[in-house]
């Protein structure tokens, strides 16, 4: 543990939490302003699949860098690696901010410089936005595991629970508030201001981290495994991309899945023959560490299913709109933030399994109750169940992180942080991809016997109206059953997470 003052320790925690908040915020900030981006770049509705890569690309970069950045922080000065990561995030933000930049404001340069003219045309493309967003994500994704590792350095074993809860709460709050933040900034200025604002905030974080986190070099000194880093990145990106294609093309799913699998297997066999791998395989020899990652994967899968399904249900079965869906989701997510801190406190005081396993059972039961919802659901029952569900998800954040970090060697703390964080996001990515693929087929089966009403010869308008109403009721019933299936799958993930948790025991270090 770093020997620093209590004041600096908590200033450092604040700075790290702020960085994670904005890193997570940029995962979802584009959601509400995507139509404005498309309009600014003269894209049509038919180009939505290409434009969506401003979100997907960020997620791919975000996830792929996590295990690698954690290892880099083990090998080199952890503070310096963090500062490099947030600098990359700011540079990527500037890149996105200059999209469709009007060089006419700076005079003759655009006309006189061929290079500048070509650069201007480049910034007017969606490919530019996607590329700069991926660059952003590489910096943003690196911040989370490094921050977790730094918390492990800044706080003693007994005191890490609450800081981990704050870190987790910051990530959740950022992801939840991202769309709202984007909408507010866009309404006041324009969508590019979202990314320009990352720069002054990032500079503040840089100053505080530089002043409060000790400039301490780690004991690990060996050559960086660039080949291993490449194989891991290709493997994670390929498998993630494969699941994004499973609903559209089985061939693409198999091809990218095969590329990802071969890359990861090649990395595994290569790493067995070298002394210092970019992801140390010895860390997986600890049963509790492996179990924590499995729990985090299942946790991420369950969470993303719930977060996607609630707005969909609000917009269809509950006859609402995007605002209603957002407000419903807020009831769940607003409970995550304080309960994550509570989970950190409980991690400090009690054996992890003592409260985590009951929490998973409560979560599964609550999701079962939510799966019974239909068009008649109303408050206070709806709000109570959503808040309870969010509370369960929040309580689990810190204990899972604590279990992973405390069951890894001190010198591998960064690697452990990167792996445990990536496990959750992989669960979320695969969960949403699998949900969309399975859900599309499931709905087709449920709606296969429902015929679109067509006016019949000699049929009265009253009879046709009645058949139309019956058609709508049947579709509503099919949608209700589909969403029920989604929530039951999320509940099953909670139940499955209980079994690896049986192998997790807090290790004092």
N, C-alpha and C positions, 0 to 999 in steps of 0.2 A: 504493500500500500504506500502511495506517495505521502510523504510527510509535509503537509501544507496546512495553513490555517483553516479553521472551520468556515470563515467568511469566503475565502478563495475556493474552497471545496464546493460550496453551494452556488457561488457565482459561475463556476465551471459547469455545474449541473444545469443551471439555467441556460447557459449558452448552448450546451449540447442539446438540450430539449428544444430550444428555439430552432436550431439547425434541422433537427429531425422533423419538427412541425412543418417547416417549409419544404423539406424534401418530400414528405408524404403528401403535403398539400398539392404539389405539382403533379402527382399521380392523377388527380381527378379535376384539377382546376380548368382543364381544357374542355371538359364535358359540356358546360353551359355556353361556352364561347365558340364551339366548333362551327356552328352556322355562320358566325361572323368571320371566322378564319376563311371558310369556303367562299364567302361573298367577297372578301378582300382579295382573294387570289383568283377570282372569276371561275370558281368551280361549280358544276351543276350537281343536282341531287344524285345523279347517276355516278358521281365520283365519290360518294360517301364511303365506299370500301377503302379507297385510297386515303381519304382524309382521316379515317379512323385509325390509321397507322401513327398519327400524332399521339394517340393514347397507347396503342399496342407497342409501338417502338420504345416508348418510355418505360413500359413495364418490362420489356425484354432486357434493356440495358440495366435497369434497376436490379433485377433478379440475378443476372449473370455475373455482376461485379461483386456481389456480397461475399461469397466464400473467399475470393481472391484478395479483396481489400482487407479482410480480417487477417489473413496470413501476412500481407505486406506490413500491417501494423505490428505484428509479432517480430518481424525481421528488422525493421527500421524504427527510427524514432516515431513513436505513436502520435505525438502532437503534430509533427511535421507532415506525416501522411494525412492526418485529418485536415490540416490547412491546405494541402494540395487538393484534396477531394472537394472542399468547399469552393476553392478557386475554380476548379473545373465546372462546378455547378453554376457559378456566377458567369463564367465565360460562355457556357451554353445558353444561359438566360439572355445574355447580351445578343448572342447569335439569333435567337428566336425574336428578340425585341427589334432587330433591324430588318425583319421580314418586310418586303415590299417598301424598302426605304426610298424616299423621294430625294434623290441627289440634286434635283433642280434648286434646292434651298442652299446648296453650297457652291453655286455658280457654274463656271465653265469646266470644272474638273471632270464631270461625267461625260461631257462631249469630247474633251481632249484626250482622255485616257482610255485606251482600248481595254486594259485590264479592269479598270474601274467600271467601265460600261458592261463588260461581261459579268462582273461580280454583281452589278445591279440587277441584271436579268436573272441571275442565279437566285437571288433573294426573293424573287417574285414567284417562286415555284413552291408547291407543296412538299417536294423532295427536300428543299432547304429546311423547312419547318421540321420535317421528320428527322433529318440528320442532326439538327441542333438540339432537338428534344432528346435524342438518344445520347448525345454528348452531355446534356444536362443530367440525364439519368445515371450515367456512369459516376459522376460526382456525387449525386444525391444518394444512390444506392450504397456507395462506400461509406457514407456518413453514419449509417445505422450500426453496422457491426463495430466500427471503430469507436463510436460513442459508448456502446455497451461494454467494450473492452476497457475503455477509459474509466467508466463507472466502477468496474472491477478493480482498477488501479487506485482510484480516489477514495473508495470506501472499503471498510473491513468486511469480512464475510457476514458478520451479524447485522451489519448496517446497510447491506446492498438492496434489500427487498424493496423498501420505499423508493429509492432512486430508480430502480428498474421499473417500478410501477409508474413513476413520473415519465420515464422515457417511453414506455408503452402507451401511456395516455396521450402523450404528445403526438405520437405516430397516428393513433386512432383519430384524435381531434383534427389533425391536419388533413387526413384522407376524407373525413366527413365534411369538414368545412370548405374543402377545396372548391366544389361547385358553387357554393354560396359566395366565397371570396371572389371567384372569377366573375360571377354575375354582377356583384357590387362594383368592382373596379371597372368593368366594361360599361356599366351604366353611367359612371362618373367621368371616365376618360375614354379609353379604347382598349381592346383586348391586349395589345402589345405592352401596355403599362403594367400588366400583371407580371411580366418577366423583367421589366426594368426595375420594379420595386424589389426584386430579389437581390439586386446589387447592393444598395445601401444597407439592407438587413444583413446580407452576407458579410459586409465589411465590419459591421458592429460585432458579429459573431467572431470573426477573425481576431479582432482586437481583444475581446474578452478571453477567448481561448488562449491566445498568445500570452496574455498577462497572468492568467490563473492556473494553467496547466503546466507542470514542470517540464523542462526540456530534458527528458530522460531517455537515453538510448537503451534499447533492449539488449539482452545478453546473446540473442541469436544473431550470428554473423555468418552468413553463407550465401552462395550464389542463388539468384532468383531463377526459379524453374519456369522459364517463358513458354516452353513447349507444353508443360502441364497446364499452365494458365490458359493457353489457347485451346487445348482439348476440353477443359472444363467449361469454358465460355461457349464453345461451339456445341457441346453436348447439351447444356442447359437451354440455350437459345433454340436449338433444333427441336428438342422435346416439347418445349413451350409452344413453339410455332406449330408443331404437329397437332397438338390438341386444339389450337385455334382453327384448324382445317378439318377436323374430324366430321363436322356436320355437313361439309361441302364436298369433300372428296376423300374416300377411303384410301385411294392410291397416294395422294399427297400426305395423308396421315402416316401411312406405312413408310413412305420414302423418308420423310423428315424424322420420324420416330427411329428408323433404322440408322440414319446418320448420327442422331443423338446418342443412341445406344452404343454404336461402334466407337464413337469419340470417348464416351465415359469408360467403356471397357478397356480401350487402349490406354487411357490415363491410369486406370487401376493397375494394369499389368506393368506399365512403365514405372509407376511410382513404387512398386515393390522392389525395384532394382536400383533405386537411387536413395541417397541418404536424406535429402531435404526436399520433399515434395511441396508444391504450392498449397495443397491440402494434405496435411499429415494424416496418413492412414491410421497411425497408432491411436489417434483420438477416438476412433470408432471401436476400440477394444473395450472401452468402458460401457457396460450394459445400460447404465442409467443415462448416459449421454445419448445413446442410440434411441432409447425409449422416449426421451424428452423431444427429440427431433420428430419421431413418429407422432407423438401427441400434438406437436405444433403443426404438422402437416394436416392432420385430421381436424384440428381446431380451425385452421385457415380455410379448409374446404367447407366446413359447416357455416362459418361466419359469412363467406361470400355468397353462399346459397341463400341465406336469410336476407342479406343486404340487397341482393338483386330481386328476389321474389316479392318482397314487401311492396316496392313501388309498382311492379307489374300488376300485383293483385289490386292495389289501390286504383289503378287506371282502368281496370276491367271489371272484375267482380264487384268492387265497391263503388263503381260508377263515379270515380273521382277524376282528378287531373294530376299533372306533374307536381303541383304545389301540395296536394293532399298526400301524394306518395312521399314527398320530401318531409312533410310534417310527421307522417307515420314513422318514417325511418329515423327521424330525429329523436323520437321518444325512446327508441332502442339505443341509438348511438350516444345520446347524452348521458345515459347511465353507465356507459363503458368507461368514461374518463375518471369519475370519482372512484368507481369500484376497482379500477386498475391500481389506484393508490392504496385502497383498502387491501387488495390482494398482496401488494408489496409489504404492508404492515403485518398481515397474517403470516407471510413467508418468514418474517423476522422472528415471530413468536412461536410458531407451531410447526410440527412435522407437515410437510407439503401434502402428503396423501390424506391427512386427517380432514382437510377442508376442500381439497381439489376434487376428490372422487365424489363426495356428496354434491358438490357444485355441478359436476358433469351430469349426475343423475337428475338434479333439479332442472338443468338446462334441457335434457332430453324430454322430461315430462312436460315442461313449458312449451317446447316445440310441438309435442304431440297435441297439446291443447290448441295451439295456433293452427295446426293442421285441420282442426275441426271447424275453422271459420267458414262462414258463408256470407251472403249479401246482407244478412240480418245482424252481423256483429256490430256492437256499439260500445261506447264507453259506459262505465269505467273499466269493463272487462278487457277491452282491447289494449288500453294504455297500461294497465297493470301487468298484463302478460308480456308486452313489448319491453317495458322497463325491467321486469324480472329477467327476461332473456338477455338484455344488454348487460345487466349486473353480473350474470354468470360469465358471459364472455370477458368482461373486464377483469374479474377476479382472477382468471386463469393466466393473464398475460405475464405478470411478474414471476409467479412460481415456476412456469415452464422455463423462463430465461434463467432464473436462479439455479434450477436443476441442471441445465446445460453447462453454465459457467462454472459452478462449484464442482462439477464432475469432470473437469478438464484440467490439465496441468497449467500452472501459472504462466509458463512461457508460451502456451498455445491458446491463451484466452481470446486473442483476436480472431484466430481461426474458428474457435468455438462459437463466438458471437456471429461471425459471418455465416456459418453453417446453420445455426438455429434460426436465424432471421430468414435465410433463403428457404428453409423448410416450410415456413409459414406461407411465404409468397408463392412458392411452387404449389402448395395446397390450394391457394386461392385461384391461381391461374388455371390449373388443371380442373379445379372444381367448376369454374364458370364455363370452361370449354366443354367439359363433360355434361354439364347441366343443359347447355343450349343444344347440344347434339342429341342427347337422350330425350329432352323435352319436346323437341320438334317431332320426333318419331312417335312419342307417346301421345301428343295432342292429335296427330293424324289418326291414330288408332281410336282414340276416344270420340273423334268427330266423324269417323268414317261412315257411320250410319245416319248422319244428319244431312238431310237434303235441303238445298236452297229452295225456298218457296217461289214457284213460277205461276203467274196467273193462269187459271184454267178457263176454257171456253164455257161461258154461261155461269161462271162462279160470281157470287155477289161480293162486293167490296168488303162486307162484314166478315164473310168466311175467309177471304184472303188475308184480311187483317189478323184474324185469329190464328191462321197458319203461320203468319210472320212472327207473331208474338210467341207461338210455340217453338219456332225455330230459334229465336233469341234466347228463350229459356233453356233450350237444350244445349246451345253453345255456352251459355253461362254455367250450366251444370258441368260441362266438359272442362271448362277453364277452372272451375272450383276444385274439381277432382285432381287436375294437373298440379295446381299449386299445393294442394294437400299432399300429393306425392313428393313434391320438392321439400316441404317442411319435414316430412317423415324421413327423407334421406338425410337431412341435416341432423335430425334427432339420432339417427343410426350412427352418424359420425361421432356424436358425443358418447354414445354407448361404447363404440369401438375404442375410443380414446381412454377409457377406463382401464383396459387390459395392459397397455404399455405403462400406464401410470403405476401399476402394481410393482414395477421393477425400479421405480424412481425413489431414491432416498437421498435426503439432503446430506451432502458430504462437507464436512468442515475442512477449511483449508486456510 
